[in-house]
Amino acid sequence: MKKLTHNLMTTVPNNMSRNTRYWQVLLLFLFIWILFLYIQLPINISNDAKNELQQFASYNQLIKLQVPLNNHHPVFDTMIMGFIFKVGKSIHNSFSFGILFIALVQTVISAASFAFVTYKLFKSDVSSLLKWFFSTMLLLSPMWLNLNATIVKDNLLVAPLIFWFYIFSQLVIDRKKVTNLSLIVFFLLSIIISLMRPNTFYVVIVSLVALLLLDRDKVFCFKIIVISLLTMLTVSGYNDVLSRTEIIPAKNVEMMSVPLQQTARVMRYHKVILNKKEQRIIDAIIEPNSIKNYNPQVSDPIKGSYNWNGKNSDFNKKFKAFLPVWLKLGLKYPKTYFEATYANIFGYLNVIHRDSGQGQVLFTHYDVASQITKSFRLKSDYTSPEQVRIKNNMAHQFIKILNAPVFNIYQNLGLWSWFIVYIFVTGLLHFKLYKREMLLVLPALLTLGTLFLSPVNGLNRYYIPIFLMLPLIAISFKTIDTKWERDV
């Protein structure tokens, strides 16, 4: 593998690479991204963001709404997004400007972090091919251009995740060069990304523990253990505080897409004979009439067949009774269970037939004018029918670009997933030789594991953390390869 990565990544630094300055890269990103932001006006508002802004506006009495705070969309994220919206609205008392201000802030922050990665790429010894490939994709992929012009919670995760993984990669490559100040920043970033995307908490903790495999230096191990414990205590304490408030907790059913989809598929496609007790148990978890709405690639119709808001204890009790029935059906219909699972994850694994129909461009449905107008009691529609038509046409052009050569390689989720798996398995089988490479892809592999439990198949938006890690993994591999050559 050393020889393979050496041949793929080696290059001779040219004058342009040596003379590139960070501020030059940043200005390029800002110019291109703000230009495309302007082209896509008015800013897209996802349903998730609409709900978060309603909650914030109601909580802060910006608008006369009665929408309670709900941790289904992390409250931490809701408050940050809402605060930026409030600042924008205070600058110019307009809903549209408040939304535009969020888009500008997230675009500038993301540009700063993407420019940092691109700058590091050009300063590294990674091959020119990979430098230009990742740099072009980071700058011009319609996925990022569309994301900048969309209000959605994932935007606030981008910058902290990039810098968290950058410090993580430095710890893997050469821990001695990481200062105590960087470790403090690493700890703070660990908390921030854990609160912004709850399933990332498990990625962070397992990755931190895995760092202990690097060496047996007592001081280093002590620092990592302290960061791990403080992160767990902070996140647990935060969740405990939330549980003592009137904030509606996140629904536990959100983590149960796999068993519910498996059961729904069996009930949908087989003549299942159950006794009355077993049938009542299933009916208590999956509303009987919702079975006909079973969607192999989206679990929402099934897991959302009952409203479990604020009813986690009731759900936990019923789910515990459901498990033996679920296991019984699985033993009888193992093939159907496998088909149900694969149908919900193939977009993240299949390299050839990978189009799941879910989110080639992050947000292509813009006809939400009436919803936004009603939700925020605007005097006129947020988007006009003509603007909706133009934006949908633009979305189709974005899709054509994503399916074009080179771009379709970058967007091939299955290709990158198998690359990550290959590196990890190779590192595991030859641990002494490749333990650093294995640890570098571990956060991406763990993120992939969380996607297998997600409610939607093949959604680019869920894959964002892995997209962000890929160029930094390439840089880190080359750095390790260079050190190996020197040692040899």
C-alpha positions, -999 to 999 in steps of 0.1 A, spaced: 0 0 0 30 23 6 41 19 -30 5 25 -43 0 57 -23 35 68 -32 29 65 -70 -6 81 -67 3 110 -45 39 120 -53 45 152 -71 72 178 -74 61 211 -59 60 239 -85 64 276 -81 27 282 -81 22 258 -52 51 274 -32 39 309 -38 2 303 -31 -10 324 -1 -40 315 20 -56 349 15 -55 344 -23 -73 311 -20 -98 326 4 -106 356 -20 -111 331 -48 -136 311 -28 -154 342 -16 -157 357 -51 -170 325 -67 -193 314 -38 -209 349 -32 -214 352 -70 -233 319 -71 -252 329 -39 -264 360 -58 -274 339 -88 -295 316 -66 -315 343 -48 -339 341 -30 -321 318 -5 -335 283 -2 -350 273 31 -351 236 40 -381 222 60 -357 215 89 -345 251 89 -381 264 87 -389 244 118 -358 256 137 -365 292 128 -401 289 139 -389 275 172 -364 303 177 -388 330 167 -415 316 190 -390 313 219 -377 348 215 -411 362 207 -399 376 174 -432 365 159 -464 355 177 -461 318 173 -466 289 197 -439 265 186 -420 248 214 -383 241 213 -377 206 201 -343 188 202 -353 167 172 -332 194 154 -304 201 179 -314 231 201 -277 241 201 -279 245 163 -313 261 165 -300 288 188 -270 296 167 -290 298 135 -317 318 152 -292 343 167 -277 349 133 -312 354 118 -320 379 146 -288 399 140 -296 401 103 -332 411 110 -320 438 134 -298 452 106 -327 454 82 -361 447 96 -370 421 69 -375 383 70 -358 380 36 -327 399 48 -325 378 80 -324 347 58 -299 363 34 -277 372 64 -276 336 76 -266 325 40 -238 352 39 -224 342 73 -224 305 66 -209 311 31 -180 332 45 -173 307 73 -174 277 50 -152 296 24 -126 302 52 -125 265 60 -126 252 24 -98 277 15 -78 264 44 -81 228 31 -73 239 -5 -43 259 7 -30 229 26 -35 207 -5 -13 231 -26 14 233 0 16 195 4 34 170 -18 2 154 -30 1 147 -67 -10 176 -90 -39 154 -101 -53 150 -66 -46 187 -58 -66 199 -88 -93 173 -85 -102 181 -48 -96 218 -52 -119 221 -82 -146 200 -65 -144 220 -33 -147 253 -52 -172 244 -80 -192 213 -71 -229 222 -74 -234 204 -41 -214 231 -22 -228 260 -43 -263 248 -35 -255 243 1 -243 278 5 -276 291 -8 -296 269 15 -305 274 51 -300 240 67 -284 228 99 -255 210 82 -239 243 71 -229 252 107 -212 218 111 -188 223 81 -161 246 96 -158 230 130 -157 195 116 -130 204 91 -107 219 118 -115 190 142 -105 164 117 -74 185 107 -61 184 143 -71 148 146 -50 140 115 -20 159 130 -23 138 162 -22 107 141 8 119 119 30 134 146 15 141 180 47 159 192 40 188 168 5 194 182 6 221 209 -14 222 241 -34 252 226 -43 230 196 -55 203 220 -77 228 238 -92 239 205 -96 202 196 -115 196 228 -138 225 222 -144 214 186 -152 179 198 -180 194 220 -193 217 193 -197 190 166 -211 166 191 -239 191 200 -245 200 164 -250 165 151 -257 141 180 -245 109 162 -211 126 156 -206 123 194 -201 85 190 -177 91 161 -157 116 183 -154 94 213 -144 62 195 -119 81 174 -104 97 206 -101 63 223 -85 49 191 -57 75 194 -45 56 224 -33 29 201 -7 51 186 19 47 213 23 43 250 35 77 259 19 84 293 16 121 289 -1 118 255 -24 91 267 -33 111 297 -42 142 276 -64 121 252 -82 104 282 -88 138 297 -102 152 265 -124 121 261 -138 122 296 -144 160 295 -162 157 262 -184 129 275 -191 148 307 -199 180 289 -223 164 264 -239 143 291 -243 173 313 -258 194 285 -283 166 277 -292 163 314 -299 200 316 -321 199 285 -340 170 301 -349 192 330 -364 219 308 -396 220 288 -377 214 256 -391 184 238 -364 157 236 -352 141 204 -373 110 196 -357 76 202 -376 62 173 -352 82 150 -325 56 157 -347 26 149 -350 29 111 -334 -5 105 -357 -28 126 -388 -8 117 -381 -9 80 -373 -47 81 -406 -54 99 -426 -32 76 -411 -49 45 -420 -84 58 -455 -72 67 -459 -56 32 -447 -84 10 -455 -116 30 -486 -131 43 -474 -131 79 -494 -152 105 -491 -138 140 -510 -144 171 -532 -116 185 -506 -106 211 -478 -103 186 -500 -84 162 -509 -59 189 -472 -55 197 -463 -46 161 -494 -24 157 -483 -4 188 -450 5 171 -461 7 134 -495 21 127 -512 -7 106 -524 15 78 -489 29 73 -476 -5 60 -490 3 25 -469 35 25 -436 15 31 -408 32 11 -377 10 8 -354 40 7 -370 64 32 -380 52 67 -401 83 76 -435 69 66 -429 39 90 -411 54 120 -433 84 118 -465 65 116 -471 75 153 -463 108 169 -437 100 195 -429 137 204 -423 138 242 -432 101 245 -398 84 246 -406 64 278 -438 50 261 -419 42 230 -390 25 249 -415 3 267 -433 -7 235 -401 -12 216 -388 -36 243 -419 -57 238 -414 -55 201 -379 -69 200 -387 -106 204 -413 -104 176 -388 -86 154 -363 -113 161 -388 -140 154 -397 -125 120 -360 -121 112 -353 -157 117 -382 -167 95 -375 -140 67 -338 -133 68 -336 -126 31 -364 -100 34 -346 -84 63 -314 -82 43 -333 -67 13 -349 -41 36 -315 -31 50 -298 -29 16 -326 -9 1 -321 17 28 -283 19 23 -273 10 -12 -268 46 -22 -238 47 1 -223 15 -12 -232 8 -48 -205 22 -72 -223 15 -105 -261 17 -98 -258 43 -71 -286 68 -79 -311 64 -51 -331 93 -63 -324 110 -30 -307 144 -31 -284 145 -61 -285 182 -55 -291 189 -18 -323 209 -23 -342 209 -56 -377 215 -43 -381 252 -39 -419 255 -40 -423 262 -3 -434 298 -7 -469 293 7 -455 272 37 -430 299 46 -455 328 41 -480 310 64 -454 299 90 -439 334 94 -470 354 86 -454 373 58 -473 399 38 -462 385 5 -449 351 -7 -412 345 0 -407 333 -36 -428 340 -66 -439 313 -91 -415 327 -116 -386 325 -92 -396 289 -84 -395 280 -121 -361 296 -125 -347 279 -95 -360 245 -105 -344 249 -140 -312 258 -123 -314 226 -102 -317 205 -133 -286 222 -147 -268 214 -114 -278 177 -117 -264 176 -153 -231 189 -140 -230 164 -111 -235 136 -137 -207 150 -159 -173 133 -161 -150 140 -131 -179 155 -111 -196 122 -111 -165 106 -96 -165 131 -67 -202 125 -61 -199 87 -62 -206 79 -25 -201 42 -30 -166 47 -45 -154 66 -15 -171 43 10 -153 13 -4 -120 32 -5 -124 39 32 -133 3 40 -103 -10 20 -78 13 38 -93 4 72 -93 -34 66 -58 -33 51 -46 -13 82 -63 -37 105 -47 -68 89 -13 -52 89 -17 -31 120 20 -25 128 27 -12 93 -5 8 86 -20 17 120 -18 54 112 -36 51 79 -62 29 96 -68 56 123 -70 84 97 -100 68 80 -116 56 112 -138 88 117 -150 85 81 -158 48 86 -177 55 118 -196 82 100 -205 57 73 -217 34 100 -241 60 113 -254 65 77 -265 28 77 -288 37 105 -301 69 89 -337 73 77 -328 81 40 -308 62 15 -280 78 -5 -285 114 6 -255 136 -2 -263 159 28 -257 130 52 -224 122 35 -210 158 40 -186 148 69 -169 122 47 -166 146 18 -149 171 41 -124 145 54 -113 131 20 -88 158 9 -73 159 44 -69 121 43 -50 125 10 -27 151 25 -21 130 56 -14 98 36 13 117 17 28 131 48 30 96 64 44 82 31 72 109 31 81 102 67 83 64 59 106 71 29 129 92 52 130 64 78 138 38 51 
